């Protein structure tokens, strides 16, 4: 498998993970953190860090909105228990 195909597959898997998290808004970040050692906010931080490594400025809020599929404050108001 060449690097381009591997990157394409990894990106597809990441998009599917985001979709899964968006569909499972009933699962709280603390539950994911306790079981897996990372949560949606971790993904947002990793996403922002990856952008930064490539010279792209991305705010924490913009990164979270990408991960959550909506502004973080809206997600918290709707789903956080």
TILOPA-682527 format. One record per atom (N, C-alpha, C, CB): residue number from 1; chain; atom name; y, x, z. Coordinates in pm, 1 decimal. Each point is the difference from the previous one (the first is absolute). Glycine has a CB too. Example, Ala and Ser with C-alpha at 12.3 -4.5 7.8 and 13.67 -1.06 7.14 Angstrom:
[1 "A" "N" [-569.0 1319.0 780.0]]
[1 "A" "CA" [119.0 -89.0 0.0]]
[1 "A" "C" [120.0 90.0 0.0]]
[1 "A" "CB" [-117.3 -189.2 124.6]]
[2 "A" "N" [222.3 154.2 -196.6]]
[2 "A" "CA" [119.0 82.0 6.0]]
[2 "A" "C" [109.0 -77.0 73.0]]
[2 "A" "CB" [-62.8 118.4 -214.5]]
//
This chain:
[1 "A" "N" [-117.1 85.6 0.0]]
[1 "A" "CA" [117.1 -85.6 0.0]]
[1 "A" "C" [124.4 90.9 0.0]]
[1 "A" "CB" [-125.1 -188.7 124.1]]
[2 "A" "N" [218.7 160.7 -213.3]]
[2 "A" "CA" [120.4 82.7 -4.0]]
[2 "A" "C" [103.0 -49.8 101.9]]
[2 "A" "CB" [-42.4 49.8 -243.7]]
[3 "A" "N" [144.9 31.1 265.9]]
[3 "A" "CA" [100.8 -31.2 101.6]]
[3 "A" "C" [74.4 -129.5 -28.6]]
[3 "A" "CB" [24.4 242.6 39.2]]
[4 "A" "N" [7.0 -267.8 -164.5]]
[4 "A" "CA" [74.1 -120.9 -35.5]]
[4 "A" "C" [-80.7 -125.3 31.7]]
[4 "A" "CB" [118.1 127.5 -180.0]]
[5 "A" "N" [-247.1 -126.0 148.4]]
[5 "A" "CA" [-85.0 -115.2 29.1]]
[5 "A" "C" [-15.9 -17.6 150.6]]
[5 "A" "CB" [-121.9 33.6 -217.4]]
[6 "A" "N" [102.9 76.1 289.4]]
[6 "A" "CA" [-13.8 -8.5 145.3]]
[6 "A" "C" [127.4 -59.8 61.4]]
[6 "A" "CB" [-156.5 200.0 -1.0]]
[7 "A" "N" [272.1 -154.6 -44.7]]
[7 "A" "CA" [127.6 -53.9 49.5]]
[7 "A" "C" [11.9 -148.1 -30.6]]
[7 "A" "CB" [106.4 223.7 -31.0]]
[8 "A" "N" [-146.2 -263.6 -89.4]]
[8 "A" "CA" [3.4 -141.9 -38.9]]
[8 "A" "C" [-89.2 -83.5 90.8]]
[8 "A" "CB" [45.4 66.5 -237.5]]
[9 "A" "N" [-165.1 -18.4 266.1]]
[9 "A" "CA" [-92.9 -72.8 87.0]]
[9 "A" "C" [51.4 -6.4 143.8]]
[9 "A" "CB" [-189.6 72.5 -146.9]]
[10 "A" "N" [245.2 38.0 194.3]]
[10 "A" "CA" [55.5 1.7 135.6]]
[10 "A" "C" [117.4 -97.1 11.8]]
[10 "A" "CB" [-72.6 239.5 26.4]]
[11 "A" "N" [157.1 -243.1 -129.4]]
[11 "A" "CA" [112.9 -92.8 0.3]]
[11 "A" "C" [-48.6 -144.7 -0.5]]
[11 "A" "CB" [139.5 170.5 -120.5]]
[12 "A" "N" [-242.6 -199.9 43.8]]
[12 "A" "CA" [-56.0 -135.4 -4.0]]
[12 "A" "C" [-58.0 -38.1 135.8]]
[12 "A" "CB" [-50.5 27.3 -244.8]]
[13 "A" "N" [-17.2 66.6 309.4]]
[13 "A" "CA" [-56.5 -26.9 132.8]]
[13 "A" "C" [112.0 -23.7 101.6]]
[13 "A" "CB" [-202.3 141.5 -55.6]]
[14 "A" "N" [310.2 -64.3 47.1]]
[14 "A" "CA" [113.4 -17.3 90.2]]
[14 "A" "C" [64.8 -137.0 -20.9]]
[14 "A" "CB" [38.6 249.0 -0.6]]
[15 "A" "N" [-20.2 -288.5 -125.1]]
[15 "A" "CA" [57.9 -132.3 -27.7]]
[15 "A" "C" [-89.7 -110.0 55.0]]
[15 "A" "CB" [111.0 90.2 -206.6]]
[16 "A" "N" [-240.4 -71.9 197.2]]
[16 "A" "CA" [-93.8 -99.8 53.8]]
[16 "A" "C" [7.7 -4.6 152.8]]
[16 "A" "CB" [-152.4 36.4 -197.8]]
[17 "A" "N" [169.0 78.6 260.9]]
[17 "A" "CA" [17.4 4.3 145.9]]
[17 "A" "C" [125.9 -75.7 40.4]]
[17 "A" "CB" [-118.6 221.9 9.8]]
[18 "A" "N" [227.2 -201.6 -82.5]]
[18 "A" "CA" [123.3 -73.0 30.0]]
[18 "A" "C" [-20.4 -150.5 -15.3]]
[18 "A" "CB" [134.2 197.8 -76.0]]
[19 "A" "N" [-199.4 -237.8 -30.6]]
[19 "A" "CA" [-27.3 -142.3 -21.6]]
[19 "A" "C" [-84.6 -56.0 113.8]]
[19 "A" "CB" [13.5 34.2 -248.9]]
[20 "A" "N" [-112.6 40.5 290.0]]
[20 "A" "CA" [-86.7 -43.5 110.2]]
[20 "A" "C" [81.9 -19.5 127.6]]
[20 "A" "CB" [-195.1 122.2 -103.4]]
[21 "A" "N" [280.9 -25.1 136.2]]
[21 "A" "CA" [84.4 -12.5 119.4]]
[21 "A" "C" [94.0 -119.4 -11.8]]
[21 "A" "CB" [-12.9 248.0 34.1]]
[22 "A" "N" [65.0 -272.8 -153.0]]
[22 "A" "CA" [90.2 -114.3 -18.6]]
[22 "A" "C" [-74.0 -132.2 14.1]]
[22 "A" "CB" [141.6 139.4 -151.1]]
[23 "A" "N" [-264.8 -143.6 104.6]]
[23 "A" "CA" [-81.5 -121.4 12.5]]
[23 "A" "C" [-45.6 -22.1 144.1]]
[23 "A" "CB" [-76.4 30.1 -236.8]]
[24 "A" "N" [61.4 77.1 313.1]]
[24 "A" "CA" [-49.3 -8.9 137.2]]
[24 "A" "C" [113.4 18.4 101.0]]
[24 "A" "CB" [-222.8 86.2 -77.0]]
[25 "A" "N" [325.6 -168.3 60.9]]
[25 "A" "CA" [113.1 6.5 91.6]]
[25 "A" "C" [-39.1 -41.7 141.4]]
[25 "A" "CB" [152.2 -46.0 -191.9]]
[26 "A" "N" [-270.1 -14.7 206.1]]
[26 "A" "CA" [-49.1 -36.4 132.8]]
[26 "A" "C" [-43.4 123.2 79.7]]
[26 "A" "CB" [-73.4 -221.2 -91.9]]
[27 "A" "N" [47.2 330.3 23.6]]
[27 "A" "CA" [-41.2 123.0 67.4]]
[27 "A" "C" [125.5 75.5 42.4]]
[27 "A" "CB" [-215.9 13.1 -135.2]]
[28 "A" "N" [228.9 5.7 264.8]]
[28 "A" "CA" [117.6 65.4 55.5]]
[28 "A" "C" [-8.9 152.1 -15.9]]
[28 "A" "CB" [25.3 -189.2 163.6]]
[29 "A" "N" [89.9 253.5 -175.4]]
[29 "A" "CA" [3.7 145.4 -13.3]]
[29 "A" "C" [-69.8 69.5 115.8]]
[29 "A" "CB" [213.2 -21.7 -125.2]]
[30 "A" "N" [-193.8 -28.3 245.8]]
[30 "A" "CA" [-61.7 64.0 116.9]]
[30 "A" "C" [-152.3 -4.3 -9.4]]
[30 "A" "CB" [199.1 -64.0 139.2]]
[31 "A" "N" [-252.4 -43.9 -195.3]]
[31 "A" "CA" [-145.7 -11.1 -16.7]]
[31 "A" "C" [-50.8 104.1 -99.5]]
[31 "A" "CB" [12.2 -246.1 52.1]]
[32 "A" "N" [60.4 260.9 -162.8]]
[32 "A" "CA" [-38.4 99.1 -101.1]]
[32 "A" "C" [11.5 139.8 60.1]]
[32 "A" "CB" [77.5 -152.5 -187.9]]
[33 "A" "N" [31.5 177.1 260.5]]
[33 "A" "CA" [22.4 131.4 60.1]]
[33 "A" "C" [-111.8 33.7 98.7]]
[33 "A" "CB" [248.7 -29.4 -27.9]]
[34 "A" "N" [-285.5 -66.1 109.1]]
[34 "A" "CA" [-105.5 24.4 98.8]]
[34 "A" "C" [-134.9 28.4 -64.9]]
[34 "A" "CB" [122.4 -147.5 157.9]]
[35 "A" "N" [-150.5 81.7 -268.1]]
[35 "A" "CA" [-129.2 16.6 -65.8]]
[35 "A" "C" [-3.5 114.5 -100.9]]
[35 "A" "CB" [-33.9 -241.6 32.2]]
[36 "A" "N" [142.4 256.9 -107.9]]
[36 "A" "CA" [-2.0 95.6 -111.1]]
[36 "A" "C" [88.2 122.5 21.4]]
[36 "A" "CB" [-45.8 -191.2 -146.8]]
[37 "A" "N" [134.6 184.5 244.4]]
[37 "A" "CA" [86.8 114.0 25.6]]
[37 "A" "C" [122.3 6.0 -89.5]]
[37 "A" "CB" [-199.5 118.9 74.2]]
[38 "A" "N" [226.1 -224.6 -151.5]]
[38 "A" "CA" [120.3 -11.4 -82.3]]
[38 "A" "C" [29.2 -148.2 -18.1]]
[38 "A" "CB" [-46.5 220.4 -120.8]]
[39 "A" "N" [168.8 -250.1 78.8]]
[39 "A" "CA" [37.6 -139.9 -21.8]]
[39 "A" "C" [93.5 -8.4 -120.3]]
[39 "A" "CB" [-25.8 -52.0 247.3]]
[40 "A" "N" [81.1 -64.4 -270.5]]
[40 "A" "CA" [91.1 -20.0 -112.2]]
[40 "A" "C" [121.7 91.9 10.5]]
[40 "A" "CB" [-77.0 -238.1 -17.0]]
[41 "A" "N" [127.7 255.0 138.9]]
[41 "A" "CA" [116.1 86.8 18.5]]
[41 "A" "C" [-34.2 145.0 -32.8]]
[41 "A" "CB" [86.4 -155.6 176.4]]
[42 "A" "N" [-206.7 198.5 -144.3]]
[42 "A" "CA" [-43.9 135.1 -37.8]]
[42 "A" "C" [0.1 13.8 -151.3]]
[42 "A" "CB" [-141.2 16.7 208.1]]
[43 "A" "N" [89.1 -115.9 -277.1]]
[43 "A" "CA" [-0.9 4.3 -146.4]]
[43 "A" "C" [141.8 11.1 -54.5]]
[43 "A" "CB" [-210.9 -135.9 -2.8]]
[44 "A" "N" [303.8 61.6 62.9]]
[44 "A" "CA" [138.9 5.8 -44.3]]
[44 "A" "C" [56.9 140.1 20.8]]
[44 "A" "CB" [28.2 -244.0 54.2]]
[45 "A" "N" [-59.0 306.1 58.3]]
[45 "A" "CA" [47.7 136.2 26.2]]
[45 "A" "C" [-61.0 98.6 -98.6]]
[45 "A" "CB" [27.6 -56.5 242.7]]
[46 "A" "N" [-154.5 41.8 -273.7]]
[46 "A" "CA" [-66.3 89.2 -96.4]]
[46 "A" "C" [58.1 -20.3 -139.3]]
[46 "A" "CB" [-210.8 -4.5 137.5]]
[47 "A" "N" [240.8 -119.0 -171.5]]
[47 "A" "CA" [59.4 -32.1 -130.2]]
[47 "A" "C" [137.8 64.5 -11.9]]
[47 "A" "CB" [-127.4 -217.9 -7.5]]
[48 "A" "N" [209.0 203.2 112.8]]
[48 "A" "CA" [132.9 60.4 1.4]]
[48 "A" "C" [-9.6 151.4 -7.4]]
[48 "A" "CB" [86.5 -193.4 132.7]]
[49 "A" "N" [-180.8 253.1 -60.6]]
[49 "A" "CA" [-18.5 145.4 -1.7]]
[49 "A" "C" [-39.8 47.8 -139.8]]
[49 "A" "CB" [-67.3 -5.7 243.1]]
[50 "A" "N" [-20.5 -69.2 -309.2]]
[50 "A" "CA" [-41.4 36.8 -135.9]]
[50 "A" "C" [119.1 -4.8 -95.1]]
[50 "A" "CB" [-231.2 -88.9 45.1]]
[51 "A" "N" [316.6 -12.1 -27.7]]
[51 "A" "CA" [120.5 -8.7 -82.7]]
[51 "A" "C" [91.3 119.2 27.6]]
[51 "A" "CB" [-16.3 -252.0 -1.0]]
[52 "A" "N" [34.6 284.0 126.3]]
[52 "A" "CA" [86.3 111.3 39.3]]
[52 "A" "C" [-49.4 132.8 -56.9]]
[52 "A" "CB" [57.7 -124.0 208.9]]
[53 "A" "N" [-188.9 142.7 -207.9]]
[53 "A" "CA" [-59.0 122.1 -55.0]]
[53 "A" "C" [29.9 15.2 -149.0]]
[53 "A" "CB" [-180.7 -14.9 171.9]]
[54 "A" "N" [210.8 -97.0 -236.1]]
[54 "A" "CA" [29.4 1.1 -142.7]]
[54 "A" "C" [150.1 -11.2 -27.6]]
[54 "A" "CB" [-224.1 -102.3 -41.5]]
[55 "A" "N" [303.2 120.1 148.0]]
[55 "A" "CA" [145.1 -2.8 -14.2]]
[55 "A" "C" [59.9 -138.4 -11.2]]
[55 "A" "CB" [-21.0 216.1 -107.0]]
[56 "A" "N" [-54.4 -317.8 146.9]]
[56 "A" "CA" [46.9 -138.5 -8.1]]
[56 "A" "C" [40.5 -46.0 139.4]]
[56 "A" "CB" [-150.4 -47.8 -199.5]]
[57 "A" "N" [275.3 4.2 212.3]]
[57 "A" "CA" [49.1 -53.2 127.3]]
[57 "A" "C" [-47.7 -144.3 14.0]]
[57 "A" "CB" [204.1 152.7 -5.3]]
[58 "A" "N" [-268.3 -181.9 117.3]]
[58 "A" "CA" [-50.5 -134.2 26.6]]
[58 "A" "C" [19.7 -26.7 147.9]]
[58 "A" "CB" [-170.5 11.5 -189.5]]
[59 "A" "N" [235.6 -120.0 222.7]]
[59 "A" "CA" [22.3 -32.1 140.7]]
[59 "A" "C" [-129.3 -51.9 63.1]]
[59 "A" "CB" [242.6 -52.5 -48.3]]
[60 "A" "N" [-247.1 58.4 179.6]]
[60 "A" "CA" [-115.2 -56.4 71.1]]
[60 "A" "C" [-15.2 -148.1 -33.8]]
[60 "A" "CB" [30.4 167.0 186.8]]
[61 "A" "N" [82.2 -238.3 -191.0]]
[61 "A" "CA" [-3.3 -143.7 -28.2]]
[61 "A" "C" [-53.7 -28.3 -140.7]]
[61 "A" "CB" [194.0 -32.1 156.4]]
[62 "A" "N" [-152.3 111.2 -253.8]]
[62 "A" "CA" [-48.3 -19.3 -137.4]]
[62 "A" "C" [-148.9 30.8 -9.6]]
[62 "A" "CB" [227.8 58.0 -88.7]]
[63 "A" "N" [-272.3 44.2 158.2]]
[63 "A" "CA" [-142.4 33.7 -0.2]]
[63 "A" "C" [-80.9 -110.9 65.3]]
[63 "A" "CB" [56.4 244.2 7.2]]
[64 "A" "N" [-8.1 -295.2 104.2]]
[64 "A" "CA" [-70.8 -110.1 67.3]]
[64 "A" "C" [-4.6 -124.0 -87.6]]
[64 "A" "CB" [71.8 90.5 221.4]]
[65 "A" "N" [37.8 -120.1 -288.7]]
[65 "A" "CA" [1.2 -117.3 -88.1]]
[65 "A" "C" [-103.4 14.4 -111.0]]
[65 "A" "CB" [243.3 -34.9 50.4]]
[66 "A" "N" [-259.8 156.1 -101.1]]
[66 "A" "CA" [-101.9 22.0 -103.0]]
[66 "A" "C" [-140.3 -25.8 56.2]]
[66 "A" "CB" [150.0 169.8 -111.8]]
[67 "A" "N" [-176.5 -122.5 231.1]]
[67 "A" "CA" [-132.1 -15.4 61.6]]
[67 "A" "C" [-25.5 -144.3 40.7]]
[67 "A" "CB" [12.6 235.8 81.1]]
[68 "A" "N" [85.0 -299.1 -17.2]]
[68 "A" "CA" [-17.2 -136.3 51.3]]
[68 "A" "C" [14.1 -107.0 -107.7]]
[68 "A" "CB" [85.9 80.9 217.0]]
[69 "A" "N" [-19.4 -47.8 -328.4]]
[69 "A" "CA" [22.0 -98.8 -104.9]]
[69 "A" "C" [116.2 -92.3 28.8]]
[69 "A" "CB" [-239.6 11.4 -49.0]]
[70 "A" "N" [316.6 20.5 152.0]]
[70 "A" "CA" [118.6 -76.1 40.8]]
[70 "A" "C" [75.2 85.7 100.6]]
[70 "A" "CB" [-113.4 -226.9 -39.3]]
[71 "A" "N" [237.0 192.8 69.9]]
[71 "A" "CA" [69.4 76.2 103.2]]
[71 "A" "C" [-78.2 -2.6 131.6]]
[71 "A" "CB" [219.9 -53.1 -110.4]]
[72 "A" "N" [-220.2 166.7 177.4]]
[72 "A" "CA" [-77.5 13.8 123.4]]
[72 "A" "C" [40.7 -103.9 104.2]]
[72 "A" "CB" [-23.6 244.2 -46.9]]
[73 "A" "N" [153.0 -269.6 61.9]]
[73 "A" "CA" [47.0 -98.5 97.7]]
[73 "A" "C" [-56.7 -138.7 -30.8]]
[73 "A" "CB" [210.6 133.8 32.6]]
[74 "A" "N" [-218.6 -167.4 -160.4]]
[74 "A" "CA" [-56.8 -129.8 -40.5]]
[74 "A" "C" [-149.1 -5.7 34.4]]
[74 "A" "CB" [170.0 -18.3 -186.9]]
[75 "A" "N" [-243.2 126.5 159.3]]
[75 "A" "CA" [-143.0 3.4 30.6]]
[75 "A" "C" [-21.2 -16.2 150.5]]
[75 "A" "CB" [-42.7 148.4 -200.5]]
[76 "A" "N" [121.8 -75.5 278.6]]
[76 "A" "CA" [-13.0 -9.0 146.7]]
[76 "A" "C" [24.9 -142.4 48.1]]
[76 "A" "CB" [73.5 239.1 21.2]]
[77 "A" "N" [30.0 -303.3 -73.2]]
[77 "A" "CA" [32.8 -135.7 41.8]]
[77 "A" "C" [-110.0 -99.3 -37.2]]
[77 "A" "CB" [241.6 56.3 -25.0]]
[78 "A" "N" [-305.2 -35.4 -89.2]]
[78 "A" "CA" [-103.0 -92.1 -47.6]]
[78 "A" "C" [-137.7 24.6 61.9]]
[78 "A" "CB" [127.3 -14.8 -211.0]]
[79 "A" "N" [-162.9 143.6 230.8]]
[79 "A" "CA" [-140.2 29.9 29.1]]
[79 "A" "C" [-27.0 76.8 129.2]]
[79 "A" "CB" [-28.6 -0.3 -240.6]]
[80 "A" "N" [126.6 72.5 292.4]]
[80 "A" "CA" [-30.1 81.4 118.7]]
[80 "A" "C" [-13.3 -87.9 122.7]]
[80 "A" "CB" [122.5 193.9 -99.8]]
[81 "A" "N" [-228.5 -168.5 174.8]]
[81 "A" "CA" [-27.1 -80.0 120.5]]
[81 "A" "C" [34.1 79.0 123.2]]
[81 "A" "CB" [-180.9 -123.7 -118.0]]
//
